[in-house]
Amino acid sequence: MDMGEEKEVVSLGTLSKKMDDFAKARDWEKYHSPRNLLLAMVGEVGELSEIFQWRGEVERGLPDWKEEDKVHLGEELSDVLLYLVRLSDVCGVDLGKAALRKLELNAIKYPAPKQTDHCAALRKLELNAIKYPAPKQTDHCVGEHSSDNTKLTEDN
Ligand SMILES: Nc1ccn([C@H]2C[C@H](O)[C@@H](COP(=O)(O)OP(=O)(O)OP(=O)(O)O)O2)c(=O)n1
């Protein structure tokens, strides 16, 4: 890399905003429903798959591919990403946050080999706590002053 050349960092938020601007400018928000976006994304996954179809296994880095094929690959990968980002946005899911949480879950579920077996129970507890978080309790939820008049006892 050239010393003066800065590698551009593109955030999911930037892509999400640009997709929103793109849809608004064309009055296409009405078409960008969750279901439509999901189907559009799956269609693009199909187009992405076509690039690899019948080639057999390919080497990492795609050293034998023509430049134009790599450009085409970048376009199809982008279509999938853009629809995924847009789908997350219209569903109200913070994709970056959700992906980081999922990475944490994956690391607990599939620990690196150096961890010993006696960590297994602890790992399982951590996994469960992330997967099934306790509901947030406020003072007025508990006891006699509960809004639905349910008095909580030790038995509950
Ligand atoms: N209603 C639409 C249609 C398109 N796009 C955007 C998101 C994708 O990045 C790209 C998809 O465009 P096309 O449907 O034209 O698909 P391709 O670019 O893959 O063209 P083709 O299917 O002809 O190869 O355009 C969008 O946001 N909303």
The ligand as a Gaussian input file, in Angstrom:
#p B3LYP/6-31G(d) Opt

LIG

0 1
 N      -36.114000      -1.952000      -5.817000
 C      -34.766000      -1.910000      -5.796000
 C      -34.018000      -2.335000      -6.898000
 C      -32.646000      -2.265000      -6.830000
 N      -32.025000      -1.833000      -5.715000
 C      -30.577000      -1.763000      -5.604000
 C      -30.006000      -2.694000      -4.559000
 C      -29.068000      -3.609000      -5.304000
 O      -27.718000      -3.274000      -4.946000
 C      -29.268000      -3.334000      -6.770000
 C      -30.006000      -4.448000      -7.472000
 O      -30.295000      -4.038000      -8.778000
 P      -30.889000      -5.041000      -9.862000
 O      -32.180000      -5.590000      -9.390000
 O      -30.887000      -4.307000     -11.173000
 O      -29.873000      -6.261000      -9.854000
 P      -28.438000      -6.386000     -10.537000
 O      -27.659000      -5.123000     -10.336000
 O      -27.857000      -7.662000      -9.998000
 O      -28.755000      -6.491000     -12.108000
 P      -28.992000      -7.839000     -12.944000
 O      -29.985000      -8.662000     -12.160000
 O      -29.512000      -7.324000     -14.240000
 O      -27.648000      -8.509000     -13.012000
 O      -29.995000      -2.107000      -6.849000
 C      -32.788000      -1.401000      -4.650000
 O      -32.252000      -0.975000      -3.632000
 N      -34.150000      -1.464000      -4.705000

